[in-house]
């Protein structure tokens, strides 16, 4: 995937996290690296957005995307 696609991928996640948290969210360098790895591995952004939504529905406040690692392992690919 290209750099433009990576930017769109990251932007979608930051927008969702901003909406969930009610304030602007910018990925930390560690979370950016994690997202870049997920994108390179072909993890669909929709799958990550769904995991963020699942966490929010369960009352979890994500301060790091590390919390999504176990959620992604539990989800079936979409």
ABEGO torsion letter per residue (X at the ends): XBAAAAAAAAAAAAAAAAAAAGBBBBBBAAAAAAAAAAAAAGBBAAAAAAAAAAAAAAGBBBABAAAAAAAAAABBBX
